[in-house]
Amino acid sequence: MLEIDGSYGEGGGQLVRTAVALSAVTGREIKVTNIRKNRQKPGLKQQHLKALETAARICGARVSGLFPSSTELSFAPVEIRGGKYDIDIGTAGSITLLLQCLMPALPFAKEKVEITIRGGTDVAWAPTMDYLQQVTFRALERLGYTGKVTLMEHGYYPKGGGKVSAFFEPCKLREFHFLKEDEEIRGISHASNLPAHVPLRQADAARDRLLEAGYTSRIETQSFECFSTGSGITLWTGYKGESALGERGLPAEKVGKSAAEKMITELTKETSVDIHLADQLIPYMALAGNSSYTVRELSLHTATNIWVTEQLLDVKFMIEEREGLFKVSVN
């Protein structure tokens, strides 16, 4: 059994998700201690529990420590199986973060995997579903990954109620060196149960700020009614993306401008991926081998994901700093 200190580095749920996914791939039993030790409310939350329960089902794992606020768990996988799975997080917990716990393992499943998930699609501290579709999956396709997610209904904090359908096929990952891609900025600005002018104002503010910085954009707007109320905007180009979410009392213009400002920060650097994708790609690059990217900042999330990936796989990442940029590679 490999014991992993869950408080290492960033010390959040991502460490646990990556450890469990790679445990499933390698068949190696793990014990994770000190889970989210330094958080205000340590231990596993509902969205972590659902992710781990689903991972255990897919690979027939023996697992212990799956209860709210648990700070220690053991996970002993058997075999990654295919099939159909229906998951309800039960809260506005992030669907994209739940998928992060499963996706690195799914190329090694015996057959295709179909998953329907209910929860949050646009919530704080997590990639939006639009980001996952337009940035993450685009990058994973370059590594030979075969999968698709379909957003069926948005779900915002605190009610959730979003719905996503996901489909994955067994595949062989391949090496890829990410380079900067210059394309028109695309985007989606959306709102549920709010006046139709809200997504329009978000989009206009983002478009104006981008144009002011010298970038053209094409931003789609969506206004609809669904279970939960909220708004958001996601922007993307190449292997970079950013987003911002609406809040009660926060003007739509500030939401749009915030997303644009973050996007401009990424675009002004001659790098291939944004800081969010940089940490998401680590386990896939390790499984594919001989891959690399450049990023403007080596975040604590990325450093932590590198560390836990190296604990479970026989790989070593190389980090080079050149003129204020970072090249991350694995052989």
C-alpha positions as CSV (number, residue, x, y, z in Angstrom):
1,M,0.0,0.0,0.0
2,L,1.3,3.5,-0.9
3,E,0.6,6.1,1.7
4,I,0.1,9.6,0.5
5,D,0.0,12.8,2.6
6,G,-3.1,14.6,1.6
7,S,-1.9,17.9,3.1
8,Y,1.1,18.1,0.7
9,G,1.4,21.3,-1.4
10,E,-2.0,22.7,-2.2
11,G,-3.5,20.0,0.0
12,G,-7.0,20.1,-1.5
13,G,-9.5,17.7,-3.2
14,Q,-7.5,17.6,-6.4
15,L,-4.7,15.6,-4.8
16,V,-7.2,13.0,-3.7
17,R,-8.9,12.9,-7.1
18,T,-5.6,12.4,-9.0
19,A,-4.3,9.8,-6.5
20,V,-7.5,7.8,-6.8
21,A,-7.6,8.0,-10.6
22,L,-4.0,6.9,-11.0
23,S,-4.5,4.2,-8.3
24,A,-7.2,2.8,-10.6
25,V,-4.8,2.9,-13.6
26,T,-1.9,1.2,-11.8
27,G,-4.0,-1.2,-9.7
28,R,-2.0,0.0,-6.7
29,E,-3.7,0.3,-3.3
30,I,-3.4,3.7,-1.7
31,K,-4.0,5.3,1.7
32,V,-4.5,9.0,1.7
33,T,-4.1,10.7,5.1
34,N,-4.6,14.3,6.3
35,I,-7.2,15.0,3.6
36,R,-7.9,18.8,3.2
37,K,-6.2,19.1,6.6
38,N,-5.6,22.9,6.4
39,R,-9.0,23.8,5.1
40,Q,-11.5,25.7,7.3
41,K,-13.6,22.5,7.3
42,P,-11.2,19.6,6.8
43,G,-12.0,16.3,5.3
44,L,-14.2,15.0,2.5
45,K,-17.2,17.0,1.4
46,Q,-20.3,15.7,-0.5
47,Q,-18.8,16.3,-4.0
48,H,-15.6,14.4,-3.0
49,L,-17.6,11.5,-1.7
50,K,-19.7,11.1,-4.9
51,A,-16.5,11.2,-7.0
52,L,-14.8,8.6,-4.9
53,E,-17.9,6.4,-4.7
54,T,-18.2,6.5,-8.5
55,A,-14.5,5.8,-9.0
56,A,-14.8,2.8,-6.7
57,R,-17.8,1.5,-8.7
58,I,-16.1,1.8,-12.0
59,C,-13.0,-0.1,-10.9
60,G,-14.6,-2.5,-8.3
61,A,-12.4,-1.0,-5.6
62,R,-12.5,-1.9,-1.9
63,V,-12.7,1.5,-0.2
64,S,-12.9,2.7,3.4
65,G,-13.2,6.2,4.9
66,L,-15.9,7.4,2.7
67,F,-18.0,9.6,5.0
68,P,-18.5,13.3,5.5
69,S,-15.4,15.1,7.0
70,S,-13.3,11.9,6.8
71,T,-9.6,12.9,6.7
72,E,-8.3,9.4,5.8
73,L,-9.3,6.9,3.1
74,S,-8.0,3.7,1.6
75,F,-8.6,2.7,-2.0
76,A,-7.8,-0.8,-3.4
77,P,-8.9,-1.0,-7.1
78,V,-9.5,-4.3,-9.0
79,E,-10.3,-3.6,-12.7
80,I,-11.6,-0.6,-14.6
81,R,-14.9,-1.6,-16.1
82,G,-17.2,0.0,-18.6
83,G,-20.9,0.4,-18.4
84,K,-23.6,3.0,-17.7
85,Y,-23.6,5.1,-14.5
86,D,-26.1,7.6,-13.1
87,I,-24.8,10.0,-10.5
88,D,-26.5,12.7,-8.5
89,I,-24.1,14.8,-6.4
90,G,-27.2,16.0,-4.4
91,T,-25.8,19.5,-4.1
92,A,-24.3,22.2,-6.4
93,G,-21.0,20.3,-6.1
94,S,-19.0,20.6,-9.3
95,I,-19.6,18.1,-12.0
96,T,-16.3,19.0,-13.7
97,L,-14.3,18.2,-10.5
98,L,-16.2,14.9,-10.2
99,L,-15.1,14.0,-13.7
100,Q,-11.5,14.9,-12.9
101,C,-11.5,12.0,-10.5
102,L,-12.6,9.6,-13.2
103,M,-11.3,10.8,-16.6
104,P,-7.6,9.8,-16.3
105,A,-8.6,6.2,-15.6
106,L,-11.2,5.8,-18.4
107,P,-8.8,5.2,-21.3
108,F,-7.9,2.0,-19.6
109,A,-11.5,0.7,-19.1
110,K,-12.4,-2.6,-20.7
111,E,-15.3,-1.1,-22.6
112,K,-17.0,2.3,-23.2
113,V,-18.3,4.3,-20.2
114,E,-21.4,6.4,-20.2
115,I,-22.2,8.7,-17.3
116,T,-25.1,11.0,-16.5
117,I,-24.3,13.4,-13.7
118,R,-26.5,15.9,-11.8
119,G,-25.0,18.8,-9.8
120,G,-23.3,22.1,-10.4
121,T,-22.0,23.1,-13.9
122,D,-21.0,26.7,-13.1
123,V,-19.8,27.0,-9.5
124,A,-16.9,28.8,-7.8
125,W,-13.4,27.2,-7.6
126,A,-14.0,24.8,-10.4
127,P,-13.8,24.8,-14.2
128,T,-17.1,25.6,-15.9
129,M,-18.6,23.0,-18.1
130,D,-18.0,25.3,-21.1
131,Y,-14.3,25.4,-20.2
132,L,-14.2,21.6,-19.9
133,Q,-15.8,21.2,-23.4
134,Q,-13.9,23.9,-25.2
135,V,-10.5,23.9,-23.6
136,T,-9.8,20.7,-21.6
137,F,-11.3,18.3,-24.1
138,R,-9.6,20.0,-27.0
139,A,-6.3,19.6,-25.3
140,L,-6.9,16.0,-24.4
141,E,-7.8,15.1,-27.9
142,R,-4.3,16.1,-28.9
143,L,-3.1,13.4,-26.5
144,G,-5.3,10.8,-28.1
145,Y,-8.1,10.9,-25.5
146,T,-11.5,9.8,-26.7
147,G,-14.4,11.3,-24.8
148,K,-17.3,13.7,-25.1
149,V,-19.4,15.7,-22.6
150,T,-22.8,17.2,-23.4
151,L,-24.3,20.0,-21.2
152,M,-28.0,19.3,-20.9
153,E,-28.9,21.8,-18.2
154,H,-26.9,24.4,-16.3
155,G,-26.7,24.2,-12.5
156,Y,-25.6,27.2,-10.3
157,Y,-24.8,27.6,-6.6
158,P,-26.6,27.0,-4.3
159,K,-29.4,24.9,-5.8
160,G,-27.4,23.0,-8.4
161,G,-29.7,20.8,-10.6
162,G,-27.4,20.9,-13.6
163,K,-27.2,17.8,-15.8
164,V,-24.4,16.5,-18.0
165,S,-24.1,13.4,-20.2
166,A,-20.6,12.0,-20.7
167,F,-19.3,9.3,-23.0
168,F,-15.8,7.8,-23.0
169,E,-14.1,5.0,-25.0
170,P,-11.0,3.0,-24.3
171,C,-8.0,4.6,-26.1
172,K,-4.3,4.8,-26.2
173,L,-2.8,8.1,-25.2
174,R,0.0,9.5,-27.3
175,E,2.7,12.1,-26.8
176,F,2.1,15.8,-27.8
177,H,4.0,19.0,-27.4
178,F,1.6,21.9,-26.9
179,L,2.4,25.1,-28.8
180,K,0.7,28.5,-28.7
181,E,-2.3,28.7,-31.1
182,D,-3.6,32.1,-32.2
183,E,-7.3,32.1,-33.0
184,E,-10.2,34.4,-32.6
185,I,-11.5,34.5,-29.0
186,R,-14.8,32.6,-28.6
187,G,-17.2,32.7,-25.7
188,I,-20.6,31.9,-24.2
189,S,-22.4,34.2,-21.9
190,H,-25.5,32.7,-20.2
191,A,-28.1,33.3,-17.6
192,S,-31.0,31.4,-16.1
193,N,-34.2,32.8,-14.6
194,L,-32.9,36.3,-15.1
195,P,-33.7,39.2,-17.5
196,A,-32.5,38.5,-21.1
197,H,-30.3,41.6,-20.9
198,V,-28.0,40.1,-18.3
199,P,-26.0,37.7,-20.6
200,L,-26.0,40.5,-23.3
201,R,-24.4,42.9,-20.8
202,Q,-21.9,40.4,-19.7
203,A,-20.9,39.6,-23.3
204,D,-20.7,43.3,-24.3
205,A,-18.5,44.2,-21.4
206,A,-16.2,41.3,-22.1
207,R,-16.1,42.1,-25.9
208,D,-15.4,45.8,-25.2
209,R,-12.5,45.1,-22.8
210,L,-10.9,42.6,-25.1
211,L,-11.2,45.0,-28.0
212,E,-9.6,47.7,-25.9
213,A,-6.6,45.4,-25.4
214,G,-6.4,44.6,-29.1
215,Y,-8.3,41.3,-29.3
216,T,-11.4,40.6,-31.4
217,S,-14.0,38.1,-30.0
218,R,-17.2,36.3,-30.9
219,I,-19.4,35.7,-27.8
220,E,-22.7,33.8,-28.0
221,T,-25.4,34.7,-25.5
222,Q,-27.9,32.3,-24.0
223,S,-31.0,33.1,-21.8
224,F,-33.1,30.3,-20.4
225,E,-35.1,29.0,-17.5
226,C,-33.9,26.0,-15.5
227,F,-33.9,24.7,-11.9
228,S,-31.4,27.1,-10.5
229,T,-30.8,30.9,-10.9
230,G,-27.5,32.3,-12.0
231,S,-25.2,33.6,-14.8
232,G,-21.7,33.2,-16.1
233,I,-19.4,33.7,-19.0
234,T,-16.6,31.6,-20.4
235,L,-14.0,32.7,-22.9
236,W,-11.5,30.6,-24.8
237,T,-9.0,30.4,-27.6
238,G,-6.5,27.6,-28.4
239,Y,-5.6,25.9,-25.2
240,K,-6.5,28.9,-23.0
241,G,-9.7,29.9,-21.3
242,E,-11.1,31.9,-18.5
243,S,-14.5,32.4,-16.9
244,A,-16.5,34.5,-14.4
245,L,-19.7,33.9,-12.5
246,G,-22.5,36.2,-11.6
247,E,-23.4,36.9,-8.0
248,R,-26.4,38.6,-6.4
249,G,-25.7,42.4,-6.4
250,L,-22.8,42.1,-8.8
251,P,-23.4,44.1,-12.1
252,A,-23.3,42.0,-15.2
253,E,-20.7,44.4,-16.7
254,K,-18.3,43.5,-13.9
255,V,-18.7,39.8,-14.6
256,G,-17.9,40.2,-18.2
257,K,-15.0,42.5,-17.6
258,S,-13.6,40.1,-15.0
259,A,-13.5,37.2,-17.5
260,A,-11.9,39.4,-20.1
261,E,-9.2,40.8,-17.8
262,K,-8.2,37.3,-16.8
263,M,-8.1,36.2,-20.4
264,I,-5.9,39.2,-21.4
265,T,-3.5,38.2,-18.6
266,E,-3.1,34.8,-20.3
267,L,-2.9,36.1,-23.8
268,T,-0.2,38.6,-23.2
269,K,2.3,35.8,-22.4
270,E,3.7,33.7,-25.3
271,T,2.7,30.4,-23.7
272,S,0.8,27.4,-25.0
273,V,-1.7,26.7,-22.1
274,D,-3.3,28.7,-19.3
275,I,-2.6,28.1,-15.6
276,H,-5.8,26.0,-15.1
277,L,-5.2,23.6,-18.0
278,A,-1.5,23.3,-16.8
279,D,-2.5,21.4,-13.7
280,Q,-5.3,19.4,-15.4
281,L,-3.0,18.0,-18.0
282,I,-0.4,16.5,-15.7
283,P,-1.7,13.0,-15.2
284,Y,-2.6,12.6,-18.9
285,M,0.9,13.8,-20.0
286,A,2.5,11.3,-17.5
287,L,0.4,8.4,-19.0
288,A,1.1,9.5,-22.6
289,G,4.8,10.2,-22.0
290,N,7.2,12.6,-23.9
291,S,4.9,15.6,-23.8
292,S,5.3,19.3,-22.9
293,Y,3.7,22.7,-22.6
294,T,4.6,26.3,-21.6
295,V,2.7,28.3,-18.9
296,R,3.1,31.8,-17.4
297,E,3.1,30.5,-13.8
298,L,3.8,27.2,-12.0
299,S,0.8,27.2,-9.7
300,L,0.7,25.3,-6.4
301,H,-2.1,23.2,-7.9
302,T,0.2,22.2,-10.8
303,A,3.2,21.5,-8.5
304,T,1.0,19.4,-6.2
305,N,-0.4,17.4,-9.2
306,I,3.1,16.8,-10.4
307,W,4.1,15.5,-7.0
308,V,1.2,13.1,-6.5
309,T,1.5,11.8,-10.1
310,E,5.2,11.0,-9.6
311,Q,4.3,9.1,-6.4
312,L,2.1,6.7,-8.4
313,L,3.7,6.5,-11.9
314,D,7.3,5.8,-12.9
315,V,7.8,9.3,-14.4
316,K,9.8,12.4,-13.7
317,F,8.6,15.9,-14.7
318,M,11.2,18.5,-15.8
319,I,10.5,22.2,-15.1
320,E,12.5,24.9,-16.8
321,E,12.1,28.6,-16.3
322,R,13.0,30.8,-19.3
323,E,12.4,34.5,-19.4
324,G,9.7,34.4,-16.8
325,L,7.9,31.5,-18.4
326,F,7.8,27.9,-17.4
327,K,8.2,24.8,-19.6
328,V,6.8,21.6,-18.1
329,S,7.8,18.4,-19.8
330,V,7.8,14.6,-19.1
331,N,9.7,11.9,-20.9
